[in-house]
Amino acid sequence: MNAGQSVIAITGAGGGLGAAMARRFAAQGARLALIDLRSGMLDEVVSSLDADAQNLLVLPCDVSKEPEKSMQPLHGLPNTSAGWTCSSAMPASPAMH
């Protein structure tokens, strides 16, 4: 994916896969909304980016709560946060065994 002038929100942007995506998309010229619960780690990622500050929106927040701000139009939302909780899956049908 060539992000070009796209607007992309990345959850879990403070580390790991999210930080790597932020670096890649910033290098391609994307406008980024970087979201993570850990504001200190977000600051470290932002300082490592080759991007204009006007192309970055930094949102230290918990993605399990309603968003505080928005960037529109949104062209991508890679979710790399580890905070998902799931209910137990349905048992597999006999045909799937």
C-alpha angles and dihedrals in degrees: 000000000000104000096196108159094347123133110233129181116204121194116203088029093150096080151356117008093359093056091046090052091048091054093047096046093044090053088054092053100254123155106239138206104197113200128186139137090230106075094183091057090047089055090053092051093047091052090052095052125102093218140113113257089234089065094055132079112185115201117182099194146125108261090209088072129066112282117262097210140010141212116206138238095030114202101179142012113190105187110209099152117122095216100096119123120196134192117237115286122248114262114264116259117247088251090064095056 
